[in-house]
């Protein structure tokens, strides 16, 4: 058996799974310290379906803890950004374009040094050790505790980043180091930004991961702990300490993976309706379609793996306004105060949940408190919700062929059983906790994304090399070797570079290798 937990801003959802069977599910309020909310969720699972802690083979958790810290510009540690690229790249220094609030929250300091590579691995300029020593001394004097190292085309050749990291660790014992070739993709500024974000979260990640692991141990669990990644796969808790940015989109990703599991659909649109927003994404081969362009996180452009998701301000707590028979829904929401402010709970705010109850779609709170609502206003509000969600689904399609739509999340009760433009609409069993199920059934992945020089007649050989490297990375991350398969291959010839340069991205995925306890 395994436990899946998804920690959202309002609710913490948890499920107990035995193979593909959902044995128990629960939804509790998220606590300020996160860990006590998780323990409450596990206690409720045990009451719903008693189990021994020794029978649990793994615990999987998805959390928004780290991305919230960036959005709120809070709990971030002082960070230095060291870039190897001179004499090139000087016109756009590290932290260029960052919001002032984040620069202030991280005490952000940028340094430019000689180094970097061309796309084919040739040096731009050799590393200057004396220059780096002066930079390291300044970092140490400022009391900076974490360092982000980036180098031009480091995904092709990471030697300089690794050499500088060793030098920093040698001179400043105990400092945290993040290297861009391990975090971002091609694109220097976006990869560097992703690395700086990762670096400023390292101390928080250490606290959160240590707290989660200790909490589970104190509760009697000996099973390994995993955290959900942006691409729908898992990482162990030690990896999460090093790479907290990998968790940023775990919420919508878990919901989409859970939708695939519950609906049996491998290719479809997924609408996850929460208390404040509805997130719409596309499943391809059972995994979320990834964003192809840079992704903005807290106002900073990055290029690490993130799902392609569009959001609309419609959820169970969305405020409903009626003016001269014109009904509007959202985008503002009562959020976590739904059980205090909605009509059906005795409050004074008309919400989308009140419309769903008044229409007979669901039974929540006291239906008699919305009996006086004008049926035409109720119908108009629900029609508005369905139309806006259908429009977002239509915008996410890349072909004229209608897609089936899977509805998940507790707020999906707002949506009808048919949506304009959808091939069909499914609301699977356990839809309200699809996010926790997505965490519980997640697999282990490995990815290669870099530029190769493809000689004439060598394309297949280069592809095979990239595929094997992706498989090896998945196995090293904890996947069962026999279960690993290639789920995505992308080739993009780069015409502006010489030598038949081609960007190749390969992703491999396999089942988690569960050890006997």
C-alpha positions as CSV (number, residue, x, y, z in Angstrom):
1,X,0.0,0.0,0.0
2,X,1.0,3.6,-0.5
3,X,-0.2,7.0,0.7
4,X,-0.6,10.0,-1.6
5,X,-0.9,13.5,-0.1
6,X,-1.5,16.8,-1.9
7,X,-1.0,20.0,0.2
8,X,-3.0,22.8,-1.3
9,X,-3.4,26.4,-0.1
10,X,-6.9,25.6,1.4
11,X,-7.1,21.8,1.7
12,X,-4.8,18.9,2.3
13,X,-6.1,15.8,0.4
14,X,-4.9,12.3,1.2
15,X,-5.6,8.8,-0.2
16,X,-4.7,5.2,0.7
17,X,-4.0,3.1,-2.4
18,X,-3.4,-0.7,-2.7
19,X,-2.3,-1.2,-6.2
20,X,-4.9,0.5,-8.4
21,X,-7.6,0.4,-5.7
22,X,-8.5,3.5,-3.6
23,X,-9.1,2.2,-0.1
24,X,-9.7,5.5,1.6
25,X,-9.7,9.2,0.9
26,X,-9.9,12.4,3.1
27,X,-9.9,16.1,2.8
28,X,-8.7,18.3,5.7
29,X,-7.8,22.0,6.2
30,X,-4.2,22.8,5.4
31,X,-2.3,23.9,8.5
32,X,0.0,26.9,8.7
33,X,3.0,24.6,9.5
34,X,2.0,22.0,6.8
35,X,3.2,19.0,8.8
36,X,0.3,19.0,11.4
37,X,-2.2,19.1,8.5
38,X,-0.5,16.1,6.9
39,X,-0.7,14.2,10.2
40,X,-4.4,15.0,10.6
41,X,-5.0,13.8,7.0
42,X,-3.1,10.5,7.8
43,X,-5.0,10.1,11.0
44,X,-8.3,10.5,9.2
45,X,-7.2,7.9,6.6
46,X,-6.4,5.4,9.4
47,X,-9.9,6.0,10.9
48,X,-11.6,5.5,7.5
49,X,-9.5,2.3,6.8
50,X,-7.3,1.0,9.6
51,X,-3.8,0.0,8.5
52,X,-0.4,-0.7,10.1
53,X,2.3,1.8,9.3
54,X,4.7,-1.0,8.4
55,X,2.3,-2.0,5.6
56,X,2.9,1.3,3.8
57,X,5.6,1.0,1.1
58,X,5.9,4.6,0.2
59,X,4.5,8.1,1.0
60,X,4.2,10.6,-1.8
61,X,3.6,14.3,-1.1
62,X,2.8,17.2,-3.5
63,X,3.2,20.7,-2.0
64,X,2.9,24.3,-3.1
65,X,5.2,25.4,-0.2
66,X,8.1,26.4,-2.3
67,X,6.4,28.3,-5.1
68,X,4.3,30.2,-2.5
69,X,7.6,31.4,-0.9
70,X,8.6,32.9,-4.3
71,X,5.2,34.4,-5.0
72,X,5.1,35.9,-1.5
73,X,8.9,36.9,-1.6
74,X,9.2,35.3,1.9
75,X,11.5,32.9,3.7
76,X,14.2,33.3,1.0
77,X,17.9,33.2,1.9
78,X,20.7,35.6,0.7
79,X,21.9,34.4,-2.7
80,X,24.8,35.2,-5.0
81,X,24.6,34.5,-8.7
82,X,28.0,33.7,-10.4
83,X,28.0,33.6,-14.2
84,X,30.8,32.3,-16.4
85,X,30.6,34.0,-19.7
86,X,33.0,37.0,-20.1
87,X,33.9,38.6,-22.4
88,X,30.4,37.7,-23.8
89,X,27.1,38.2,-22.0
90,X,28.2,41.4,-20.1
91,X,25.3,43.5,-21.5
92,X,22.7,41.5,-19.5
93,X,24.1,40.8,-16.0
94,X,22.6,38.3,-13.6
95,X,19.2,39.2,-12.0
96,X,18.3,41.4,-15.0
97,X,14.6,41.9,-15.2
98,X,13.9,40.6,-11.6
99,X,11.2,42.3,-9.6
100,X,12.7,44.6,-6.9
101,X,10.8,42.8,-4.1
102,X,12.6,39.5,-5.0
103,X,16.0,41.1,-5.3
104,X,15.5,42.6,-1.9
105,X,14.1,39.3,-0.4
106,X,17.2,37.4,-1.6
107,X,19.8,40.2,-1.1
108,X,20.5,39.3,-4.7
109,X,24.1,39.9,-5.8
110,X,25.4,39.1,-9.3
111,X,29.0,38.4,-10.4
112,X,30.4,38.1,-14.0
113,X,33.5,36.0,-14.6
114,X,35.4,34.7,-17.6
115,X,34.5,31.3,-18.9
116,X,31.7,29.5,-20.7
117,X,31.5,27.3,-23.8
118,X,30.3,27.4,-27.4
119,X,27.4,25.1,-28.3
120,X,29.9,22.4,-29.5
121,X,31.9,22.5,-26.2
122,X,34.7,24.8,-27.2
123,X,35.8,27.4,-24.6
124,X,34.7,31.0,-24.9
125,X,37.5,32.0,-22.6
126,X,39.5,30.1,-19.9
127,X,38.4,30.3,-16.3
128,X,40.4,32.9,-14.3
129,X,41.1,31.5,-10.8
130,X,42.3,34.7,-9.3
131,X,39.2,36.5,-10.5
132,X,37.0,33.8,-9.0
133,X,38.9,33.9,-5.7
134,X,38.1,37.6,-5.4
135,X,34.4,36.9,-6.1
136,X,34.3,34.1,-3.5
137,X,36.0,36.3,-0.9
138,X,33.3,39.0,-1.5
139,X,30.5,36.4,-1.2
140,X,32.0,35.2,2.1
141,X,32.4,38.7,3.4
142,X,28.7,39.5,2.7
143,X,27.6,36.5,4.7
144,X,25.8,34.9,1.7
145,X,24.8,31.3,2.4
146,X,23.8,30.0,-1.1
147,X,25.4,30.4,-4.5
148,X,23.9,29.9,-8.0
149,X,26.5,29.1,-10.7
150,X,25.7,29.4,-14.4
151,X,27.9,29.1,-17.5
152,X,27.2,29.6,-21.2
153,X,26.0,26.3,-22.8
154,X,26.7,24.4,-19.6
155,X,24.1,21.7,-20.6
156,X,26.6,20.9,-23.3
157,X,29.7,21.0,-21.2
158,X,29.3,21.3,-17.4
159,X,33.0,21.2,-16.5
160,X,33.4,24.8,-15.6
161,X,30.3,24.9,-13.4
162,X,31.5,21.9,-11.5
163,X,35.0,23.3,-11.1
164,X,33.7,26.6,-9.7
165,X,31.3,24.7,-7.4
166,X,34.2,22.7,-5.9
167,X,36.2,26.0,-5.4
168,X,33.3,27.7,-3.7
169,X,32.6,24.7,-1.3
170,X,36.4,24.5,-0.6
171,X,36.6,28.2,0.4
172,X,33.2,28.6,2.1
173,X,32.4,25.4,4.0
174,X,28.7,24.8,4.5
175,X,27.5,27.0,1.7
176,X,24.7,25.7,-0.6
177,X,25.6,25.5,-4.3
178,X,23.2,25.2,-7.2
179,X,24.5,24.6,-10.8
180,X,22.4,25.6,-13.8
181,X,23.1,22.5,-16.0
182,X,21.3,20.4,-13.3
183,X,18.2,22.7,-13.3
184,X,17.3,24.5,-16.5
185,X,17.4,24.0,-20.2
186,X,18.9,25.8,-23.1
187,X,18.6,29.6,-22.8
188,X,21.2,31.3,-20.6
189,X,19.1,33.9,-18.8
190,X,16.1,31.6,-18.1
191,X,18.3,28.8,-17.0
192,X,20.3,31.2,-14.7
193,X,17.1,32.6,-13.3
194,X,15.8,29.1,-12.5
195,X,19.1,28.3,-10.7
196,X,19.0,31.5,-8.6
197,X,15.4,30.7,-7.6
198,X,16.4,27.2,-6.6
199,X,19.4,28.5,-4.7
200,X,17.4,31.0,-2.6
201,X,15.0,28.2,-1.6
202,X,17.6,25.7,-0.4
203,X,17.5,26.6,3.3
204,X,13.7,26.5,3.3
205,X,13.8,23.1,1.4
206,X,16.1,21.8,4.1
207,X,13.7,22.8,6.8
208,X,10.6,21.5,5.1
209,X,12.1,18.2,3.9
210,X,13.6,17.5,7.3
211,X,10.3,18.4,9.0
212,X,8.3,16.1,6.7
213,X,10.7,13.2,7.2
214,X,10.8,13.6,11.0
215,X,7.0,13.9,11.2
216,X,6.5,10.6,9.4
217,X,9.1,8.9,11.5
218,X,7.5,10.1,14.7
219,X,4.2,8.8,13.3
220,X,5.7,5.3,13.0
221,X,6.3,5.2,9.3
222,X,9.5,3.6,8.0
223,X,8.5,3.9,4.3
224,X,10.5,6.2,2.0
225,X,9.2,9.7,1.4
226,X,8.9,11.1,-2.1
227,X,7.8,14.5,-3.4
228,X,6.0,15.2,-6.7
229,X,7.8,17.0,-9.5
230,X,6.6,19.4,-12.1
231,X,6.5,16.7,-14.9
232,X,4.3,14.2,-13.0
233,X,7.2,12.1,-11.7
234,X,8.7,11.6,-8.2
235,X,11.9,12.6,-6.5
236,X,13.1,11.3,-3.1
237,X,13.3,13.7,-0.2
238,X,17.1,14.1,-0.5
239,X,16.7,15.2,-4.1
240,X,14.0,17.7,-3.1
241,X,16.4,19.3,-0.6
242,X,18.7,20.0,-3.5
243,X,16.1,21.0,-6.2
244,X,13.0,22.6,-4.6
245,X,12.1,24.3,-7.9
246,X,11.2,20.8,-9.2
247,X,8.0,20.9,-7.1
248,X,6.6,24.2,-8.3
249,X,3.8,22.8,-10.5
250,X,3.2,19.6,-8.6
251,X,-0.4,20.6,-7.7
252,X,-1.9,20.8,-11.2
253,X,0.4,18.1,-12.4
254,X,-0.8,15.7,-9.7
255,X,-4.4,16.5,-10.6
256,X,-3.8,15.7,-14.3
257,X,-2.0,12.5,-13.6
258,X,-4.8,11.5,-11.2
259,X,-7.4,12.3,-13.9
260,X,-5.6,10.0,-16.3
261,X,-5.5,7.2,-13.7
262,X,-9.2,7.6,-12.7
263,X,-10.7,8.2,-16.2
264,X,-8.5,5.7,-18.1
265,X,-7.8,8.4,-20.7
266,X,-4.3,9.0,-21.9
267,X,-5.0,11.9,-24.2
268,X,-7.6,14.4,-23.0
269,X,-8.1,17.9,-21.6
270,X,-8.2,18.0,-17.8
271,X,-10.2,20.7,-15.9
272,X,-9.2,20.9,-12.2
273,X,-11.6,23.2,-10.3
274,X,-10.6,24.4,-6.9
275,X,-11.8,27.0,-4.5
276,X,-10.4,30.0,-6.4
277,X,-9.4,29.0,-9.9
278,X,-9.9,26.4,-12.6
279,X,-6.7,25.0,-14.2
280,X,-6.9,23.5,-17.6
281,X,-4.2,21.3,-19.1
282,X,-3.7,18.6,-21.8
283,X,-2.7,15.0,-21.2
284,X,-0.5,13.4,-23.8
285,X,0.3,9.7,-23.4
286,X,-0.9,10.0,-19.8
287,X,1.5,12.9,-18.9
288,X,0.9,16.7,-18.8
289,X,1.9,18.5,-22.0
290,X,4.9,20.7,-21.1
291,X,5.1,24.4,-21.7
292,X,7.3,25.0,-24.8
293,X,8.1,28.7,-24.0
294,X,9.7,30.2,-20.9
295,X,7.5,30.2,-17.8
296,X,7.2,33.2,-15.5
297,X,7.5,32.4,-11.8
298,X,6.8,35.3,-9.4
299,X,7.6,37.7,-12.3
300,X,10.9,35.9,-13.2
301,X,11.4,34.2,-16.6
302,X,12.6,30.6,-16.2
303,X,12.8,27.5,-18.4
304,X,12.7,24.5,-16.2
305,X,10.1,21.8,-16.8
306,X,6.6,23.1,-16.2
307,X,3.2,21.8,-17.5
308,X,1.3,23.9,-20.0
309,X,-1.6,25.1,-17.9
310,X,-4.1,27.9,-18.4
311,X,-6.1,29.2,-15.4
312,X,-9.4,31.1,-15.1
313,X,-10.7,32.8,-12.0
314,X,-13.6,30.4,-11.4
315,X,-13.8,28.1,-8.4
316,X,-16.2,27.0,-5.7
317,X,-15.6,30.2,-3.7
318,X,-15.9,32.6,-6.7
319,X,-18.1,35.6,-5.9
320,X,-21.4,35.9,-7.9
321,X,-22.8,39.3,-8.7
322,X,-26.2,40.1,-10.2
323,X,-26.8,43.5,-11.8
324,X,-29.9,44.1,-13.8
325,X,-30.2,40.4,-14.7
326,X,-26.6,40.3,-15.8
327,X,-24.8,37.6,-13.8
328,X,-21.0,37.6,-13.4
329,X,-18.8,34.9,-11.6
330,X,-15.4,35.7,-10.2
331,X,-12.5,36.3,-10.7
332,X,-12.4,37.2,-7.0
333,X,-13.1,34.5,-4.5
334,X,-13.8,34.0,-0.8
335,X,-11.2,31.2,-0.9
336,X,-10.7,29.4,2.4
337,X,-13.5,31.4,4.0
338,X,-16.1,29.6,1.9
339,X,-17.6,27.8,4.9
340,X,-18.0,31.1,6.7
341,X,-19.2,33.4,3.9
342,X,-21.3,31.3,1.4
343,X,-25.1,31.4,1.6
344,X,-25.4,27.7,2.1
345,X,-23.2,28.0,5.3
346,X,-25.1,30.9,6.7
347,X,-22.9,33.6,5.3
348,X,-23.8,36.8,3.3
349,X,-21.8,36.3,0.1
350,X,-23.3,34.7,-3.0
351,X,-20.8,32.2,-4.4
352,X,-20.5,29.7,-7.2
353,X,-21.1,26.9,-4.7
354,X,-24.5,28.4,-3.8
355,X,-25.5,28.3,-7.5
356,X,-24.5,24.6,-7.7
357,X,-26.5,23.8,-4.5
358,X,-29.5,25.9,-5.7
359,X,-29.5,24.0,-9.0
360,X,-29.5,20.6,-7.4
361,X,-26.1,19.7,-8.7
362,X,-24.8,19.0,-5.2
363,X,-25.8,18.9,-1.6
364,X,-23.5,21.1,0.6
365,X,-24.4,23.0,3.7
366,X,-28.1,23.9,4.0
367,X,-29.9,24.0,0.7
368,X,-32.9,25.8,2.2
369,X,-30.7,28.9,2.5
370,X,-30.5,29.3,-1.3
371,X,-34.1,28.3,-2.0
372,X,-35.0,31.9,-2.6
373,X,-32.5,32.5,-5.4
374,X,-34.0,33.3,-8.8
375,X,-33.8,30.2,-11.0
376,X,-32.9,32.3,-14.1
377,X,-30.0,33.9,-12.2
378,X,-28.8,30.5,-11.1
379,X,-29.0,29.1,-14.6
380,X,-27.3,32.2,-16.1
381,X,-24.4,31.9,-13.6
382,X,-23.8,28.2,-14.2
383,X,-24.0,28.8,-18.0
384,X,-21.4,31.6,-17.7
385,X,-19.1,29.2,-15.8
386,X,-19.5,26.5,-18.4
387,X,-18.9,28.9,-21.3
388,X,-15.7,30.3,-19.8
389,X,-14.2,26.9,-19.0
390,X,-15.2,25.6,-22.5
391,X,-13.4,28.6,-24.0
392,X,-10.2,27.8,-22.1
393,X,-10.3,24.1,-23.1
394,X,-10.7,25.3,-26.8
395,X,-7.7,27.6,-26.5
396,X,-5.6,24.7,-25.2
397,X,-6.3,22.4,-28.2
398,X,-3.6,22.2,-30.9
399,X,-5.9,20.5,-33.5
400,X,-9.5,21.0,-34.6
401,X,-10.4,17.5,-33.3
402,X,-12.6,17.7,-30.2
403,X,-10.9,16.3,-27.1
404,X,-12.6,14.4,-24.2
405,X,-12.6,16.4,-21.0
406,X,-12.0,15.0,-17.5
407,X,-13.4,17.0,-14.6
408,X,-11.6,16.8,-11.3
409,X,-11.3,18.8,-8.1
410,X,-14.0,19.5,-5.5
411,X,-15.2,22.5,-7.4
412,X,-16.0,20.5,-10.6
413,X,-19.5,20.1,-9.3
414,X,-20.0,23.6,-10.9
415,X,-19.7,22.2,-14.4
416,X,-22.3,20.3,-16.4
417,X,-22.0,16.8,-18.0
418,X,-21.6,18.4,-21.4
419,X,-19.3,21.2,-22.5
420,X,-19.4,22.9,-25.9
421,X,-16.7,21.6,-28.2
422,X,-15.8,18.6,-26.0
423,X,-16.0,15.1,-27.5
424,X,-17.3,13.9,-24.1
425,X,-17.2,14.9,-20.4
426,X,-16.1,12.5,-17.6
427,X,-16.3,13.1,-13.9
428,X,-14.6,10.0,-12.6
429,X,-15.0,8.4,-9.1
430,X,-12.8,10.0,-6.4
431,X,-12.6,13.2,-8.6
432,X,-12.4,15.4,-5.6
433,X,-9.1,13.9,-4.5
434,X,-7.5,13.4,-7.9
435,X,-4.5,15.4,-6.9
436,X,-3.6,13.1,-4.0
437,X,-4.2,10.1,-6.3
438,X,-1.9,11.6,-8.9
439,X,0.8,11.9,-6.2
440,X,0.3,8.3,-5.1
441,X,0.5,6.7,-8.6
442,X,3.4,8.9,-9.8
443,X,6.4,7.3,-11.5
444,X,10.1,7.9,-11.7
445,X,11.5,9.9,-14.7
446,X,14.8,10.7,-16.4
447,X,15.4,13.4,-19.0
448,X,18.1,14.5,-21.4
449,X,17.8,17.9,-23.0
450,X,20.8,19.3,-24.9
451,X,22.4,20.2,-28.2
452,X,24.1,17.4,-30.2
453,X,26.2,17.7,-33.3
454,X,24.6,15.2,-35.6
455,X,27.0,14.0,-38.3
456,X,25.5,12.8,-41.7
457,X,24.1,9.3,-41.3
458,X,24.5,9.3,-37.5
459,X,21.0,10.5,-36.5
460,X,19.8,7.1,-35.2
461,X,23.0,6.6,-33.3
462,X,22.8,10.0,-31.6
463,X,19.1,9.4,-30.7
464,X,19.9,5.9,-29.2
465,X,22.6,7.6,-27.1
466,X,20.2,10.2,-25.8
467,X,17.5,7.6,-25.1
468,X,19.9,5.3,-23.2
469,X,21.1,8.3,-21.1
470,X,17.5,9.2,-20.2
471,X,16.8,5.5,-19.3
472,X,19.9,5.4,-17.1
473,X,18.9,8.6,-15.3
474,X,15.4,7.2,-14.6
475,X,17.0,4.0,-13.1
476,X,19.5,6.0,-11.1
477,X,16.5,8.0,-9.7
478,X,14.8,4.9,-8.4
479,X,12.8,3.4,-11.3
480,X,12.4,-0.3,-11.8
481,X,14.8,-1.0,-14.8
482,X,12.4,-3.4,-16.5
483,X,9.5,-0.9,-16.4
484,X,11.3,2.1,-17.9
485,X,10.1,3.3,-21.3
486,X,10.6,6.3,-23.5
487,X,7.5,8.5,-23.5
488,X,8.7,11.6,-25.3
489,X,11.3,12.4,-28.0
490,X,11.8,15.8,-29.5
491,X,14.3,16.9,-32.2
492,X,14.7,20.6,-33.2
493,X,17.4,21.4,-35.8
494,X,19.1,24.7,-35.0
495,X,19.8,26.4,-38.3
496,X,21.8,29.3,-36.9
497,X,24.5,27.0,-35.4
498,X,27.1,25.1,-37.5
499,X,27.8,21.4,-37.6
500,X,24.2,20.0,-38.0
501,X,23.4,21.1,-34.5
502,X,20.2,19.6,-33.2
503,X,18.5,20.1,-29.8
504,X,17.3,16.7,-28.6
505,X,15.0,16.1,-25.7
506,X,14.2,12.6,-24.5
507,X,12.1,11.7,-21.5
508,X,12.0,8.2,-19.9
509,X,9.6,7.0,-17.2
510,X,9.4,3.9,-15.1
511,X,7.6,2.5,-12.1
512,X,8.9,3.2,-8.6
513,X,11.1,0.3,-7.3
514,X,9.6,-0.3,-3.9
515,X,11.9,-2.0,-1.5
516,X,10.7,-4.5,1.1
517,X,10.5,-3.0,4.6
